[in-house]
Amino acid sequence: MSLLLAASMCISAKVLLCSFDGGIAADHSDFGRVQPVVAEGFQLTPRGQGCPANPQGRALDAGFSSARPGRLAFEIPPDADLRQGTIELWFRPAWGSGHRSHHCLVHIKLEGGRWHGIWLGYHGTIGPQSEAFGANIMDGLDHPCYVWNARELRWEPGQWHHVAFTWTEHSEWLFIDGRLWAKVRLRAPLRIGRN
């Protein structure tokens, strides 16, 4: 897998940007560490093999096709307000439609236990003509908020796709290749960033 990742969170208009076109460290960060806390199993593609947003650059290969996929972690300060935000990335899976594995692309951990967090990823084939690619927010109230649209992706191995997931306290929206893939609107606000 190769990806270009930019995460924007509501912290006094501060933005964490990780473009990974020149190295594993973030190119820019208005808060937290630019160097990753954990960096294992990742490689950079050669120059000229970047994502569609920067084809002359380099992309980050997470090694999902290997036995032990890579992991890259950055610190988010404890005072980060995650009640709204956006995760955006270019994604090039090595597999096509019908893949049965589970792949986590982004996981923002929240206080309160292992399952509390904001998650984006591929959940594999869940039916004869459906796959689950999406996001969920676990806010500690034992009611996960899933944004899925379980239909056939029709992806080819090695194809680039643009993924954007955005959320507020009451809504979640998932876009794939510029089209709305799934959305949800909630009556009770999510307790993200405050639990």
N, C-alpha and C positions, 0 to 999 in steps of 0.2 A: 504494500500500500504506500502511496505517496500522498502527502497532503500539504496544504498551505493553510495555516490556522491564524485567525484573528478573533480575539474574544473581547467584547466590549461590555463593561459592567458599570452600573450607576454608582460611581464613587466620586462625587464632585466633578463630574465630567472627565474623569481620568480613564484612560484606555490602556489595556494590556495588549500589545501587538507582538505576535511571534510569527515572523514570516519565513524563517528557516531557509533563506536563499543563499546564505553565506556560511552558515554554521549551525550547530545544535543550539547555541545560546540564542535567546530572544534578541532581535535587532534593536528593540526599544521597549522600555517599560517605565510608566510613570509612577509605579509603586512596586514593592516587592523586589525579588531578586531577578536579575537578567539571566544569571547562570541557573540552570536547572538544579533542583534538589536531587533528582534522580535522572540519570540518562543511561539506559542500557538497551542494547539490541537494535539501535537505530543506525542507519547509514544515510549519507547524502548521495544522491544520484550525481553522475558527472555533469559538468556544465553543459548547457544546451538541452538538458532533459528535465526542465522545470514544468510547472503546471501551466494551464492555459493563460493564467494571469501574468506569468513571467516565464515564457517558454525558453528564453535564453539563459535563465538562471538554473537553480538546482532545486530538487524536491527532497522531502524527508521520507525515507523508506522505513516503515515501521516493522517490516519483516513478518507480516501476518502469515506468510506461506511457510515460515520456519516452525520448528517444534515449539520454540519459546518466543512469542512475539515481543517486540520492544515495548519499553515503558519510558515515558518522559513526563516529569512532574515539575511544576513551578509552584512556588509559595504564593498563596493569596492571603493578604493580611487579615487578622481576626476582625477588624472593623469594616471589612468589605460589605457593602450593601448589595445583596444578590436578589433583591425583590424584583428587579428587572434586568434584562441583559440580552445579549446576542452572541451566538457562537456561529462562526462562518468558516467554511473550509472547502478546499478542493480535495477530492477523494478519488483515487484510482485503484479499485480492488483488483486483485489478481484472479478473482473468481468471477463467474457469470451467474446468471439466474439459476436457481435450484440448489445453491450452496446451503448446507445444513449447519454450518458452524455459527458460533456466537462471537461477535467482535465488538469490543468497546472502543469507540473513537475518542470520546471525551467524557471524563467523569470529574465533576466538581464536587468534592466531598464537603458535607455540612456537618456541624456538630450533632451529636445525639446517637451515633452508632454507625455501623457498617453500611446499612441500607439507606441512610439519609444522604441525599445528594441529587445533583442534576446530571442526567446521563443521556448520551447520544450514541447510537450505534446500530449495528445490523444484528437482527435476532434470528436470522436463518429462515429456511423454508418452513412454513407452518401449515401448508395445505398443498393440494395438487397443483393449484394455479395461484398461489399467494406466498408472499414473502413479507417479513416485517422489518422495515427500516424506520427508525423513529427515535423518539425521546421520551423520557419520563422524569418527573420530579417527585421525589419522596421527601415529604416535609415533616416527618415525625408524628403525624396525626393518624397514621395507619390508613391513609387513603391515597395511594399513589395516583398520579395524574398522568396517564399514558396518552401520547399523541402518536398514533400509528395509522397507517392506511394499508391494511394487509391485502395487497394486490400484487400481481406479477410485476417485477421491476423491469424485466427484459434488458438487463445490463449484459454487456459483453466483457470478457476479461481484458484488462488493460485500458478500458475506456475511462476518461475523466468525467467526473460529475461534480457540480457545485451544490453544496448543502448549506442551508442557513436555518438555524433554530433560534427563535426569539420568544421571550416570555415577559409577562408582567405578573402582578399579584393575582390577577383574575383570568389570564389567558395564556395560551401557548400556540405557536404557529410554526409549522415546519415547511420549508420550501426545498424542492429538489430541481436543479437545472432551471431555476427561475419561475417554477410553477408551484402553486400551493399544493402540498401533498396531504397535509392533515392539520386540523385545528381543534381547539377545545376552549370553551368559556366556562368559568366556574363562578358559582354564587359566593361561596366562602373563600376568602383570600388564602393563598398559599402562605405558609409560615416560614418561607425560606429566608435565611439571613437573620432570623430572630429566635430560632428555637435553641 
